Amino acid sequence: MILERSMHPEWLSNAYLVADGPGGQGVLIDSGAPPDPLLDAIEANELTVDHLLLTHHHHDHVAENHVFQERLGVRILAHPLEAEHLVDVDRAIEPGEILEVGDLRIDGLHTPGHTAGMLSYRVNDGELFTGDTLFKGSVGGVKAPGSTTFEDLRASIMDVLMKLPHDTVVRPGHTDPSTIGDEWQSNAFIRVWRGLDRESDERCRVGDEEAALVLWAPDYDGGHKAWIRWTDSGRDDIVPGSAVQRGD
């Protein structure tokens, strides 16, 4: 298998090329990174690439769609709920639909939370492209445009992704790869959800509202991600650490 990644220097968003071998067939997954490294790999390996699969509709994952359309004539596929936000999707791909490309077998797992139609793409059962649902050491937020709920994100991770074999390689939408097993053992959010570590009740403010800071954890960009519980409603959210005011 050929696997190439390009990462945007500011957004830290990944775009991927996956192919079955030199001279074979492949797909692109997301496009929010410089396209040239992937286009160069396609040319060097004499690959046929007809599809661009989108995990979700946010700009940092779709910014270069037009380049791959113009250069390769790819068909762009996304979950129906994500396609509603985009003008260049050629057709919807439903969760569980199997896409066979050469020797690649690809299926999309519906993992809502960060967005309603987020798809995590599983390739040949060993590689998992998680978009903004699961990162190395962190998880996606649920306050971005098109997000659903904390409960959706937790269920997507614990009831879908964490049920996969622990040697499955996680290829997230931002920064570095991991494995399901590594995240099961060391991801701070998953450890609390498993009951291994305790929730915090530290008080904080997010904007003008009071909340409990249930978890303060590292994020993929060197900052922090916060799991909060709103004082007035008791509802949980995951927000950027930069939005949280701690202490007096």
Order of alpha helices (4+ residues) and beta strands (2+ residues): beta-beta-beta-alpha-beta-alpha-alpha-beta-alpha-beta-beta-beta-beta-beta-beta-beta-alpha-beta-beta-alpha-alpha-beta-beta-beta-beta-beta
